């Protein structure tokens, strides 16, 4: 629920920022779309961060938060993997 919404909203902001970043260049709309899609996350960092958070957790409260981080990381991998 909330994790998916976070991933979609952040992806939309990143897409918009990338589109605006190349607006000053003489690119065709298809080329701007290509750049924006190419700069979307590919879940490389999420794959590394999810497991590290769980390994670094010491207390039970930290473990619960680490599980949430791992769950959102897995969601990001599933939703953004090519």
N, C-alpha and C positions, 0 to 999 in steps of 0.2 A: 503494500500500500504506500506508505510514506517513502520508503526507499526507492521504489519505482518512480514516484512523483519527483523526488529529488534528482534522480538521474536524468529524467526527461527534461525537467526545467533547466538544469545546468547545461545539458546538451543544447537546448534551444538558445540559451544565452551565449554559449561558445560559438554556435553556428552564426548567430547575429553579429557577434563581435568580429569574427573572421570575415564575414561578408563586408562589414564596414571597413575593416583594415585594408582590404584590397580595392575599395571603391574609388580611390584616387588614381588608380592605374587604368590604362586603356584596355581593360579586359572585357570580353564578351560575357553576357549573362551565364552561358554554359561554363565558361572558364572560371568565373567567380563561384559558381556552384561547385565545381570540381575542387577548388581550393578549400572551400568551406567544409566539404565532405571529407577531404583528406586530413583536415586538422581536427576532426572529431576524435575523441578518445578511443583507443584500441584495446583497452583493458590490460595493458602490460604492467603498469604501476599497480593497479588494483590487485592483480594476482600476487604481487610481492607483499603489498601492505597488509592484506587480509590475514595471512598466516603469521606475519611478524607481530601483529597486535595480539593475537591469541597466545603466542609463545611468551610475550613480554608481560602478560597479566599475572599479578601475584595474588591478589585477594579475590574473593568470590564476586564482589561488586565489579572489579576490573574485568574479571572473566566474562561477566554478563555483557558489559559494554564491548569487550573484544569480540564476543560472538555476534553482536549487532554489526560491528565493523566488518567482520568476515562475511556475514549474510549480505550486506549491501555490496561488498566487493564481488561476491559471486553473482549477484544480480547485475552488476555493471558488466561483468565479463559476459554473461549470457546475452544481455541486451545490446552490447556494443561490438561483440566479436563479428568479424566479417564472415 
